């Protein structure tokens, strides 16, 4: 599995989130509620969609699929000057990320994540950092199409 290492500049996002865990996955419910309202966001930078996970500090120290985190559906914006009602803001701080391209249907993304966390990360010079994890879905994203693509961004820092 190949990763490109990128130094991400701070990003501002507007969207919505739901608290969930990996056992009780509510991603479909979140996106079902967000997609009809996304056009209310008037200061979007582009049409890319962001699927984010904001994990509590230490989430990966003793990973448990029952632990809760925030799952976000969002769009990058130029400013927080106009936030639609019922939506929230999120800032992704700048920092180092390992970026992986998942190719194939969304239903197969778990295989890419498994490769990242079980193969690539332990054999790299990096460890997970305490910043949001996210996937960027551009026009190449087609959900369950075998030709679909999305970029998965994992926050990293050098191992000590």
Buried (B, 14 or more C-beta within 10 A) or exposed (E): EEBEEBEBEEBBBBBBBBEBBBEEEBBEEBBEBBEEBBEEBEBBEEEBBBBBBBBEEEBBEEEEEEBBBBBBBBBBBEEEEEBBEEBBEBEBEEBBBBBBBBEBBBEEBEEBBEBBBEEBBEEBEBBBBBBBBBBBBEEBBBEEEEEBBBBBBBBBEEEE
